[in-house]
Amino acid sequence: MILLTGFEPFDGAESNPSAEAAQLAAHQLMSEGTDAVAVVLPCTFGLAGRRLREAVEETSANVVIAAGVAAERDRISLERVAVNRIDARIPDNAGAQPVDVPCVVDAPDEYPSTLPLDRILARLELSGLPVELSDSAGRYVCNKAFFELMHHASAGEPRIAGFIHVPAEGTPYPAGADTEEAVSGAWTVGAMARALEIAAKASMHEARHPGDDMPVSSASSGD
């Protein structure tokens, strides 16, 4: 089972492409016969991580990909590490704005993603979708949910989990982008969903074939 999550709108926005892309990707995966579900998380420090953990337990997902929007970025960001720190630049949807506090008290300073990031990166590059590895998931609700997910996963399940940031809808593609979606000149929810679908398939391959480092021959191949 693949669990994909995104966030509800925040900071006055009418929509959040991370939630729309997660839902669209899950629908596409299910249409191809893959067990997948999408859950929209509240954009609050107090509830996002808890709802994510509940969704993991409810679905018994063995692959979890959480997504959020990074409006200042122009490509898919594969987050390598969740840090145990909150520094909210703006209030969350409940009005909370914690500064310089841990995500989880008495937990490690950081947790690495357990997604097969190199495989995902290779498949996204083959697809032509602009992508990067990132060492900063920020210090807002995205990072807190990511940290709580990996803190939960440190007990053993889910074995494959991590976080991916998507650009804001309408963000111009970086120069040189070579993909069919790039003809529009800007990121669409559909392109983001395709990225999440590719990431999910690469992660399922890792779940079924742990440690398999055979060359990736197709950006859209499942397993």
TIDREN-257385 format. One line per field, with one value per residue (C-alpha): x, y, z; residue number from 0. Coordinates in Angstrom, 2 decimals. Example, Ala and Ser with C-alpha at 12.3 -4.5 7.8 and 13.67 -1.06 7.14 Angstrom:
REM residues 2
X [12.30  13.67]
Y [-4.50  -1.06]
Z [7.80  7.14]
nr [0  1]
END
This chain:
REM residues 223
X [0.00  1.23  0.14  0.46  -0.28  -0.51  -1.60  -4.72  -4.40  -2.64  -1.57  -4.68  -4.26  -7.38  -5.77  -2.65  -1.16  0.50  -2.90  -4.30  -1.21  -1.26  -4.92  -4.38  -1.30  -3.14  -6.04  -3.67  -1.86  -5.17  -6.29  -3.17  -3.94  -1.65  -3.05  -2.76  -4.56  -4.23  -4.85  -5.02  -3.29  -4.23  -1.66  -1.23  1.74  -0.48  -2.38  -0.42  2.01  -0.66  -3.01  -0.16  0.73  -2.94  -3.16  -0.08  -1.66  -5.11  -3.76  -0.84  1.09  4.59  5.49  4.67  5.38  4.35  4.26  4.12  4.44  7.59  6.51  10.06  11.30  10.97  11.51  10.59  12.66  13.48  14.09  17.02  16.59  14.01  15.39  14.10  13.45  10.52  10.94  7.61  7.88  4.07  1.26  -0.26  -3.96  -4.68  -2.80  0.21  3.68  6.27  9.88  13.05  11.34  11.82  9.42  9.64  11.15  14.07  14.27  17.40  18.47  17.52  16.24  17.18  14.56  14.30  12.91  15.19  16.17  18.81  16.37  13.61  16.03  17.14  13.59  12.45  15.48  14.67  11.10  12.36  10.73  13.00  14.19  16.79  17.98  17.39  18.94  16.30  12.62  12.27  11.22  7.46  4.62  6.08  9.27  7.43  5.17  8.20  10.10  7.19  6.75  10.40  10.34  7.41  9.18  12.33  10.51  10.51  7.33  6.87  10.28  10.16  9.06  9.99  9.00  8.85  8.29  6.50  6.54  3.53  1.13  2.02  5.69  7.74  9.81  13.56  15.44  16.19  13.35  12.64  9.27  5.89  4.37  6.99  5.24  2.85  5.87  4.75  4.13  0.71  -0.86  -0.76  3.02  3.42  1.15  3.25  6.34  4.70  3.52  7.06  8.41  5.81  6.65  10.36  9.67  7.50  10.34  12.60  9.98  9.79  13.47  15.49  18.96  18.44  20.73  20.23  20.28  16.96  15.81  12.47  11.26  7.77  8.51  6.88  8.93]
Y [0.00  3.47  6.43  9.85  13.00  16.71  19.74  21.86  25.50  27.91  31.54  32.77  30.52  29.07  25.72  23.68  21.82  19.25  17.87  18.00  16.29  13.57  12.83  12.76  10.52  8.09  7.94  7.16  4.47  2.85  2.92  0.87  -1.68  -0.38  -0.01  3.67  6.26  10.02  11.93  15.72  16.90  19.97  22.75  22.99  22.10  20.30  18.04  17.44  14.87  13.15  12.83  11.49  8.85  7.88  7.51  5.25  3.03  3.02  2.01  -0.20  1.52  0.21  3.22  6.75  9.86  13.11  16.22  19.94  23.11  25.26  28.39  29.70  26.64  25.89  22.13  18.97  18.82  15.41  16.09  14.17  14.98  16.06  18.21  18.40  22.14  24.50  28.17  29.33  32.35  32.69  31.35  28.00  27.59  27.45  30.70  29.01  30.36  28.44  29.58  27.64  24.58  20.88  18.90  16.02  16.46  14.13  12.89  12.89  16.11  14.71  11.71  10.82  10.01  6.31  6.84  5.52  9.07  8.18  5.94  8.57  11.27  9.14  8.36  11.96  13.13  10.57  11.87  15.39  16.79  19.31  17.81  18.33  16.80  19.13  19.28  21.61  20.83  24.20  24.72  24.96  22.42  20.40  19.67  18.91  16.38  14.91  14.62  12.99  10.56  9.50  9.38  6.96  5.02  4.67  1.88  -0.12  0.73  2.12  1.06  3.43  6.99  10.55  13.99  15.73  19.44  20.61  24.14  26.42  25.92  28.32  28.58  28.94  25.92  26.42  27.17  24.08  21.94  19.16  17.57  17.52  19.59  22.32  23.53  25.39  27.18  26.62  23.91  22.30  19.99  17.28  17.52  17.42  14.37  12.62  13.31  11.82  8.81  8.19  8.55  6.10  3.49  3.81  3.41  0.34  -1.17  -0.66  -2.20  -5.31  -5.52  -4.05  -2.93  -3.51  -1.03  -2.18  0.67  2.43  1.93  3.72  6.74  5.32  1.64  0.19  -2.74]
Z [0.00  -0.95  1.16  -0.43  1.53  0.85  2.83  2.97  1.81  4.20  4.46  2.63  -0.44  -2.05  -2.86  -2.18  -5.16  -2.91  -1.89  -5.42  -6.85  -4.17  -4.88  -8.64  -8.33  -6.05  -8.50  -11.37  -9.38  -8.44  -12.08  -12.87  -10.17  -7.42  -3.91  -3.11  -1.03  -0.62  2.59  3.02  6.19  8.24  8.08  11.83  14.02  16.50  14.10  10.88  12.22  14.30  11.33  9.20  11.79  12.07  8.30  8.30  10.96  9.32  5.90  7.02  4.24  3.59  1.42  2.55  0.51  2.13  -0.04  0.56  -1.47  -1.57  -3.40  -3.80  -5.71  -9.42  -9.40  -7.50  -4.29  -2.85  0.82  2.30  5.98  8.57  11.39  14.93  14.93  14.35  13.42  12.04  9.75  9.72  11.91  11.01  10.27  14.01  14.66  16.29  15.51  17.56  17.33  18.16  19.63  18.85  16.71  19.19  22.66  23.48  19.88  17.66  15.94  12.54  10.62  7.03  4.43  3.68  0.18  -2.60  -3.51  -6.11  -7.97  -7.80  -8.96  -11.93  -13.00  -12.72  -14.70  -17.42  -17.47  -18.10  -14.97  -13.22  -9.93  -7.22  -3.97  -1.02  2.43  3.86  4.28  6.04  9.64  9.13  9.27  6.35  8.24  11.47  9.77  7.99  11.27  13.09  10.19  10.36  14.17  13.88  11.11  13.23  15.07  11.84  9.93  7.39  6.12  3.16  3.90  3.17  1.95  -1.42  -2.02  -5.15  -6.61  -6.51  -9.41  -12.22  -11.24  -14.46  -15.39  -15.04  -18.23  -20.27  -18.92  -21.40  -20.80  -22.50  -19.68  -20.20  -23.33  -21.03  -19.56  -15.98  -13.41  -13.39  -10.82  -13.48  -13.80  -10.02  -9.85  -12.49  -10.38  -7.30  -9.30  -10.57  -7.03  -5.73  -8.37  -7.68  -3.96  -4.51  -6.55  -3.53  -1.23  -3.40  -4.34  -1.43  -2.38  -6.09  -7.81  -11.38  -13.92  -14.38  -17.95  -17.86  -15.96  -15.68  -15.04  -11.95  -10.67]
nr [0  1  2  3  4  5  6  7  8  9  10  11  12  13  14  15  16  17  18  19  20  21  22  23  24  25  26  27  28  29  30  31  32  33  34  35  36  37  38  39  40  41  42  43  44  45  46  47  48  49  50  51  52  53  54  55  56  57  58  59  60  61  62  63  64  65  66  67  68  69  70  71  72  73  74  75  76  77  78  79  80  81  82  83  84  85  86  87  88  89  90  91  92  93  94  95  96  97  98  99  100  101  102  103  104  105  106  107  108  109  110  111  112  113  114  115  116  117  118  119  120  121  122  123  124  125  126  127  128  129  130  131  132  133  134  135  136  137  138  139  140  141  142  143  144  145  146  147  148  149  150  151  152  153  154  155  156  157  158  159  160  161  162  163  164  165  166  167  168  169  170  171  172  173  174  175  176  177  178  179  180  181  182  183  184  185  186  187  188  189  190  191  192  193  194  195  196  197  198  199  200  201  202  203  204  205  206  207  208  209  210  211  212  213  214  215  216  217  218  219  220  221  222]
END
